[in-house]
Amino acid sequence: MSQLPIDTVIPDLIAGLSTHPQIIVSAPPGAGKSTRLPLALLEQTTREGKIVLLEPRRLAARNIARFLAHHLNEPIGQTVGLRMRGETKVSANTRLEVVTEGVMTRLLQTDPMLDGVSLILFDEFHERSLHADLALALSLDCQAGLRDDLRLVVMSATLDNQALCQYLPNALTLATEGRSFPIHYQYQPLSRHTPWASAVASTSLDFMAQHSGSALLFLPGMGAIRQVHDAIKGRLPSDMDLHLLHGSLDISAQQAAIYPAPAGMRKLVLTTNIAETSLTIEGIQLVIDAGLERMIMHQAQTGLDKLVTRQVTRSAAIQRAGRAGRLAHGHCLRLYSEEQFQRLPVAPTAPILREDLTDLALNVIQWGCDVKDLHWLDVPPTKHWQAACLRLTQLAD
């Protein structure tokens, strides 16, 4: 088995499980933290109890479970299980469960002792969903009051984890550099005189004609994916297949986008930020970044959520570009100026600071404590929290 960057920290991590209740692992995309580390824990750890691998996205959870089970020459549901909304494949032989974040919250609420679980791996924690923050807060509460033998490993692809280290000051901190090749960057703002989807399609086609290899085109949402798909289909080189990758697509379409292109062919995959860190798309050497994403913003005045399109952060743009340097020297085309890149915010605002907290409030109440009793990486804003509690009171009347 070939070496991966995560291999350098696995011995220290396994040793640290006996002395540290929490461990922080900083490793960039492609280091092997979602795949090699869980397998190593299955093979090498002597701790009794099940391992739970928490994934922020259903698409990633399903594909990681499939990869791990395939490595063991087993179907999902034996040593490696999968538990997500609408799909559960576990058995008495399951030692590692890949679960999505809402499922993790439900497991904690159903059994606060987490009987039979020895270790929870929080994968891609830098994505900072509401459920991930809640699951970590509840797990820390469980660890402090009920299960001092429970171990928590928080894994992030963001190299600057200062806030996380301050949040868990007694945690063992491990870091590894990624394995990547040089990336050549180009900047080309889109023409304002051409419809957006047509401009994206034409600029991408010119870029792909200049370089070899498969390409990943980052777009802000499924609507944008369909528009660009319609603008680009029938215009691709004869050696290039076109694929879409989005969580709403069926499994066969997702797998076609993720798997390597046939021999002698390459592919163009139209995707959203789902491909920034959670998934490895085989064979990518070119990245085209529209620099946009769809994000939920809570309007405290109206109590409603609003889905907005906005520029990505600089950290997201860097992670997107990094997809081009996994296999060989890569190329990244940003469909905006270098000056715009430099002006991008460094990191995203955590969802707990900008989204509706009604579901979070309901879960905290169900846990049986006050929001102030839990240890949060970012404390829920008072105004949003009060609005959420008021909404619950009104619904109960």
C-alpha positions in Angstrom: 0.0 0.0 0.0 1.4 3.4 -1.0 2.4 5.9 1.6 0.0 8.8 2.4 0.8 11.9 4.5 -1.5 10.8 7.3 0.8 7.7 7.9 3.3 9.9 9.6 1.0 10.8 12.5 -0.9 7.5 12.9 1.5 6.0 15.5 1.4 9.1 17.7 -2.4 9.2 17.3 -2.9 5.6 18.4 -0.5 6.1 21.3 -2.3 9.3 22.3 -5.6 7.6 22.6 -4.5 6.1 25.9 -3.5 9.5 27.4 -5.6 12.2 25.8 -9.4 12.5 25.8 -9.3 14.6 22.6 -7.0 14.7 19.6 -6.8 17.4 16.9 -5.6 16.2 13.5 -4.7 18.9 10.9 -4.2 17.4 7.4 -5.1 18.9 4.0 -7.4 17.2 1.5 -5.9 13.9 0.1 -3.8 13.2 3.1 -5.8 10.0 3.9 -7.5 11.1 7.1 -11.0 9.9 5.9 -9.7 6.5 4.6 -6.3 5.4 5.8 -6.8 6.5 9.4 -10.1 4.6 10.0 -8.5 1.5 8.5 -5.4 1.8 10.7 -7.6 2.3 13.8 -9.5 -0.9 12.9 -6.3 -2.8 12.5 -4.1 -1.4 15.2 -6.1 0.0 18.1 -6.7 -2.3 21.1 -9.6 -0.2 22.5 -12.8 -2.0 23.1 -15.9 -0.6 21.5 -17.1 0.7 18.1 -15.6 3.6 16.1 -18.0 6.2 14.7 -16.8 8.3 11.7 -18.9 11.4 11.4 -19.1 12.8 7.9 -20.7 16.2 7.1 -22.2 15.1 3.7 -24.3 12.2 2.7 -22.4 11.8 -0.6 -19.1 11.6 1.2 -20.4 9.2 3.9 -21.7 6.7 1.3 -18.5 6.8 -0.8 -16.2 6.5 2.2 -18.1 3.6 3.6 -18.0 1.9 0.2 -14.2 2.5 -0.1 -13.5 1.2 3.4 -15.7 -1.9 3.0 -14.2 -2.6 -0.5 -10.7 -2.5 1.0 -11.7 -5.2 3.5 -13.3 -7.2 0.6 -16.7 -7.0 2.4 -20.1 -5.4 1.6 -21.1 -2.4 3.6 -22.8 -3.6 6.8 -20.2 -6.1 8.0 -17.0 -4.6 9.6 -17.8 -1.2 8.1 -21.4 0.1 8.5 -23.3 3.1 7.2 -26.0 5.0 9.0 -27.7 8.0 7.4 -31.2 9.3 7.0 -33.2 6.7 5.0 -30.3 4.2 4.8 -28.9 1.9 7.5 -26.5 -0.9 6.9 -25.0 -2.2 10.1 -24.8 -5.6 11.8 -23.6 -7.3 14.9 -20.1 -7.5 13.2 -19.9 -3.8 12.6 -16.8 -2.2 14.3 -16.8 1.1 12.4 -19.9 3.1 11.5 -19.8 5.9 9.0 -22.7 8.3 10.0 -23.9 11.7 8.9 -24.2 14.6 11.3 -28.0 14.5 12.0 -27.7 10.8 12.7 -24.9 11.4 15.2 -27.1 13.9 17.1 -29.9 11.4 17.2 -27.5 8.7 18.5 -26.4 11.0 21.3 -30.0 12.0 22.2 -31.2 8.4 22.2 -28.2 7.1 24.3 -26.3 9.9 26.1 -23.9 7.2 27.4 -23.0 6.1 23.8 -22.9 2.6 25.1 -20.5 0.4 23.0 -18.8 3.4 21.3 -15.2 4.0 22.2 -14.1 6.6 19.7 -15.7 9.3 17.5 -13.9 10.8 14.5 -15.2 14.2 13.4 -14.1 14.4 9.8 -13.9 17.6 7.8 -14.7 19.6 10.9 -13.6 22.8 9.1 -16.9 22.8 7.3 -18.5 23.7 10.6 -22.1 22.7 10.1 -24.6 23.3 12.9 -25.0 19.5 13.5 -21.2 19.1 13.7 -20.9 21.9 16.3 -23.8 20.4 18.3 -22.5 16.8 18.1 -19.1 17.9 19.3 -20.6 20.0 22.2 -22.8 17.1 23.2 -19.9 14.6 23.0 -17.7 16.8 25.2 -20.6 17.0 27.7 -20.9 13.2 27.6 -17.2 12.8 28.0 -17.0 15.2 30.9 -20.0 13.9 32.9 -20.6 10.3 31.8 -17.8 8.7 29.8 -14.3 9.7 30.7 -13.1 6.7 28.6 -14.7 8.1 25.4 -12.2 9.5 22.9 -12.8 12.3 20.4 -10.6 12.9 17.3 -11.4 16.2 15.5 -10.0 16.2 11.9 -9.7 19.3 9.8 -8.2 20.2 6.4 -7.6 23.8 7.5 -4.0 24.2 8.4 -4.7 27.2 10.7 -6.4 25.5 13.7 -5.6 28.0 16.3 -9.2 28.5 17.4 -9.7 24.7 17.6 -6.6 24.4 19.7 -7.8 27.1 22.1 -11.2 25.4 22.3 -9.6 22.1 23.3 -6.5 23.3 25.2 -5.7 19.8 26.6 -6.0 18.0 23.3 -3.0 16.3 21.6 -2.4 18.2 18.4 -1.0 16.4 15.3 -0.4 17.9 11.9 0.9 16.6 8.6 1.6 18.4 5.3 -0.2 17.3 2.2 1.3 15.6 -0.8 0.9 17.8 -3.9 2.5 18.9 -7.1 3.0 22.5 -8.2 0.0 24.3 -9.6 0.0 27.0 -12.2 -2.6 29.7 -11.7 -4.4 31.7 -14.3 -7.0 34.5 -13.7 -9.6 35.5 -16.3 -12.6 37.5 -15.2 -15.7 36.8 -17.3 -17.1 39.1 -19.8 -20.1 41.1 -18.6 -21.4 41.4 -22.1 -22.1 37.6 -22.4 -24.6 35.6 -20.4 -22.9 34.1 -17.4 -23.3 30.4 -18.2 -22.2 30.9 -21.8 -19.1 32.9 -20.6 -18.2 30.1 -18.2 -18.6 27.5 -20.8 -16.6 29.3 -23.5 -13.7 30.2 -21.1 -13.6 26.7 -19.7 -13.5 25.2 -23.2 -10.5 27.4 -24.2 -8.7 26.5 -21.0 -9.2 22.7 -21.4 -8.1 22.9 -25.0 -4.7 24.3 -23.8 -4.0 21.5 -21.3 -4.3 17.8 -20.9 -6.0 15.9 -18.1 -9.5 15.8 -16.6 -11.1 18.9 -15.2 -13.2 19.9 -12.2 -15.4 23.0 -12.6 -16.7 24.5 -9.4 -20.1 26.2 -9.6 -22.4 27.7 -7.0 -25.4 25.3 -7.1 -27.5 22.8 -9.0 -29.2 25.6 -11.0 -25.8 26.9 -12.2 -24.6 23.3 -13.0 -27.6 22.8 -15.3 -27.1 26.1 -17.0 -23.4 25.5 -17.7 -24.2 21.9 -18.7 -26.6 23.1 -21.3 -24.2 25.7 -22.6 -21.2 23.3 -22.9 -22.7 20.0 -24.0 -21.9 19.1 -27.5 -18.9 21.5 -27.5 -16.4 19.3 -25.6 -13.4 17.7 -27.3 -14.1 14.2 -28.6 -11.9 12.7 -25.8 -13.8 14.3 -23.0 -16.9 13.0 -21.1 -19.2 15.4 -19.2 -20.5 14.6 -15.7 -22.4 16.3 -13.0 -21.7 15.9 -9.3 -24.3 17.0 -6.7 -25.9 15.5 -3.6 -29.3 15.5 -5.2 -28.3 13.2 -8.1 -28.8 9.4 -8.0 -26.0 7.2 -6.9 -25.0 5.9 -10.4 -24.5 9.5 -11.6 -22.4 10.4 -8.6 -20.3 7.3 -9.1 -19.7 8.0 -12.8 -18.4 11.5 -11.8 -16.1 10.2 -9.1 -14.6 7.1 -10.9 -11.7 7.5 -13.3 -12.3 8.2 -17.0 -12.0 5.2 -19.4 -8.6 4.6 -20.9 -7.8 7.2 -23.6 -10.5 9.5 -22.3 -10.7 12.4 -19.9 -13.7 14.0 -18.2 -15.1 17.3 -17.1 -17.0 17.3 -13.8 -19.4 20.1 -13.0 -19.7 20.3 -9.2 -20.3 22.5 -6.2 -18.2 23.0 -3.0 -19.1 19.4 -2.2 -15.8 18.5 -4.0 -13.6 20.9 -2.1 -12.5 18.5 0.6 -15.1 15.7 1.2 -14.4 13.7 -1.9 -11.5 12.7 -4.1 -12.4 12.9 -7.8 -10.2 10.5 -9.8 -7.8 11.8 -12.4 -8.2 15.6 -12.0 -5.3 17.8 -13.2 -7.3 20.9 -14.1 -9.5 23.0 -11.8 -11.8 25.9 -13.0 -13.2 27.9 -10.2 -16.2 30.3 -10.7 -15.4 31.6 -7.2 -19.1 31.4 -6.0 -21.1 29.3 -3.6 -24.7 29.1 -2.3 -25.0 29.8 1.4 -27.9 29.9 3.9 -28.2 33.2 5.7 -30.7 33.7 8.6 -32.7 36.9 8.6 -33.3 37.5 12.3 -35.8 40.3 11.5 -38.2 37.9 9.6 -37.2 34.6 11.2 -36.6 33.2 7.8 -33.6 31.7 6.1 -32.4 33.0 2.7 -30.3 31.1 0.2 -27.8 33.6 -1.3 -25.0 33.3 -3.9 -21.8 34.8 -2.7 -18.1 34.8 -3.3 -16.1 31.9 -1.7 -13.5 32.5 1.0 -9.8 32.5 0.2 -9.4 29.2 2.1 -12.1 27.6 0.0 -10.5 28.9 -3.2 -7.1 27.4 -2.1 -8.7 24.0 -1.3 -10.5 24.0 -4.7 -7.2 24.7 -6.5 -5.5 22.0 -4.6 -7.5 19.4 -6.4 -5.4 20.0 -9.5 -2.1 19.0 -7.8 -2.9 15.5 -6.5 -1.5 13.5 -9.4 1.0 15.7 -11.3 1.7 19.3 -12.1 -1.7 20.9 -12.3 -3.4 24.0 -13.6 -6.1 26.2 -12.0 -8.2 28.8 -13.8 -10.0 31.3 -11.6 -12.8 33.1 -13.3 -12.1 36.3 -11.5 -9.1 38.6 -11.1 -6.1 38.1 -8.9 -7.0 41.3 -7.1 -10.4 39.8 -6.3 -8.7 36.7 -4.9 -6.6 38.8 -2.6 -9.7 40.6 -1.3 -11.6 37.5 -0.5 -12.4 36.9 3.3 -9.8 34.5 4.7 -12.3 32.0 6.2 -16.1 31.5 6.2 -18.4 32.6 9.0 -19.5 29.5 11.0 -23.1 28.4 10.3 -23.9 28.6 14.0 -23.3 32.4 13.7 -25.5 32.9 10.6 -28.2 30.2 10.4 -31.6 29.6 12.0 -31.0 28.0 15.5 -34.5 26.6 16.0 -33.5 23.0 15.5 -30.4 23.5 17.6 -32.4 25.0 20.4 -34.8 22.0 20.3 -31.9 19.6 20.6 -30.3 21.5 23.5 -33.6 21.4 25.3 -34.0 17.7 24.6 -30.5 17.2 26.0 -31.7 18.7 29.2 -29.5 21.7 29.8 -29.1 25.4 29.1 -27.2 26.6 26.0 -24.7 28.2 28.4 -24.0 24.8 30.0 -22.4 23.4 26.8 -18.9 24.0 25.6 -19.2 25.7 22.1 -16.4 26.5 19.7 -18.6 29.5 18.7 -21.3 30.5 21.2 -24.7 30.8 19.5 -25.6 34.5 19.1 -27.9 35.7 21.8 -30.3 37.4 19.4 -30.6 34.3 17.2 -30.9 32.0 20.2 -33.7 34.0 21.8 -35.6 34.1 18.5 -35.3 30.3 18.2 -36.6 29.8 21.7 -39.5 32.2 21.1 -40.4 30.3 17.9 -40.4 27.0 19.8 -42.7 28.5 22.5 -45.1 29.8 19.8 -45.2 26.4 18.1 -45.9 24.7 21.4 -48.9 27.0 22.2 
